[in-house]
Amino acid sequence: MSTNENQLRRGLNARQLSMIAIGGSIGTGLFIASGASIANAGAGGALLAYTIVGIMVYFLMTALGEMASYLPVSGSFSTYGARYVDPAFGFALGWNYWYNWAITLAFELVAASLIMKFWFPESSSLLWSGLFLCLIIGLNLLSVKGFGESEFWFAFIKVATVIIFIILGLAMIFGILEGHTAGWSNLTAGDAPFNGGILAVVGVFMVAGFSFQGTELIGVAAGESKEPEKNIPRAVKSIFWRILLFYVIAIAIIGVLIPHTDPNLLSNEVENVAISPFTLVFKNAGLAFAASAMNAIILTAVLSAGNSGMYASTRMLYTLAKEGKAPRFLAKVNRYGVPVAALFATAAVGALAFIASLFGDGVVYTWLLNASGLSGFIAWFGIAFSHYRFRKAFKAQGRSLSELPYRARFFPFGSLFAFILCTIVIFGQNYQAFLEDKIDWYGVAASYIGLPLFLIVWLGYKMVKRTKVVPLTECDLSRE
């Protein structure tokens, strides 16, 4: 494609696309937060919550895969929301997603600097974060093929770690390796396997949702994938089984090997890598270097998240500019097909948010991060809603489903199931604040600030541009 036309290039192959899809869901949520999930809800409660969310993510990814293989654009669900629901809804989805990843980039820079202090406790956080920001910018300045290759190897390290963990864990459970003498008793110790009742499961449900965020990157990457009609369905089909393998089996192994009453499991902060459930199991298996090894692996997970986040937010900002919903200069690409203006604008926002974390006890940064907390679930909500309308529009306009390169199974149940669960998660973020004798209004504001911001952007654009919900018979189903 001509760079004069400011077009992205289709450089992602099937191997890279599949790894981006699965790599997006493996990170600190599995390596660290899974321990706290088991401590709070027991192995059974954690497994139930992660399984339900995994099924929801499967439905979301098949819905997104259907739309992305039919219309592979980097704007992804922002473009679908504008075409199949309401231009204002698509506008709000796009800016919501860009903001989410721009702020998450700052969070990953903070996390990376904390991890480096494991080895260099007296070093400067600013130094490490600056170096990692330059690395992430450099990787994203490469052609999309170069980005895809770097993300492939980041994801490969995470996938290999989980596979090794599963093999060692099973060997310990069945007595092939020493380090575990409790048999299966940890699964029923105390209140296990369901500790804390249904409310504890609901609490883990929220954590599981955050853990899986990033799987929707496949939709953004669709705009730069080779042969999207073939490669996107192939990547989508593998997601469910890999999520089942990596999360459900890994959590089951942790539940068998470590009792939910172990106080180490309650530590779910990234700086506490030394007591990650993965580290504990590796140590029990006799691997003395477990803490350092997991520290290095979690560092790659954090950098991978920052790398993917920079990519996703840059492409979303580029598409918003192409559609006239952001300043036009942000749609310019270099000779490698990289939207450099959008890249540097996103990096600048992420850097400013990181700097905000260093001053005033990080109050400003904390609120920025809180505002992005719901963004991933809002994006998922938008995917489910857009897909439901997409299929209804297909029927209303007399189109044949045979035109779809890939068809999501279980429609409309899948989209409605994901739609309802996302709604529950969005409104149930901090249900505990309403259960106190006196409502914790500060906690409510901190947890839900992202929702009114999304509504303000949506309704504000709607009033200014006087947009309307697009009738099903008028939805743009072209493939341009």
Secondary structure, DSSP 4 states (H G I P E B T S, - for coil): --GGGT-----B-HHHHHHHHHHTT-SHHHHTHHHHHHHHHHHHHHHHHHHHHHHHHHHHHHHHHHHHHHS--TTTHHHHHHHHT-HHHHHHHHHHHHHHHHHHHHHHHHHHHHHHTTT-TTS-HHHHHHHHHHHHHHHHHS-HHHHHHHHHHHHHHHHHHHHHHHHHHHHHHTTSSSS--STTGGGTSTTTTS-SHHHHHHHHHHHHHHHHTTTTHHHHHGGGBSSHHHHHHHHHHHHHHHHIIIIIIHHHHHHHHS-TT-GGGG---GGGGGG-HHHHHHHHTT-TTHHHHHHHHHHHHHHHHHHHHHHHHHHHHHHHHHTTSS-GGGG---TTS--HHHHHHHHHHHHHHHHHTTSGGGHHHHHHHHHHTTHHHHHHHHHHHHHHHHHHHHHHTT--GGG-SS--TTTTHHHHHHHHHHHHHHHTTTGGGGTSSS--HHHHHHHHTHHHHHHHHHHHHHHHHT--PPPGGG------
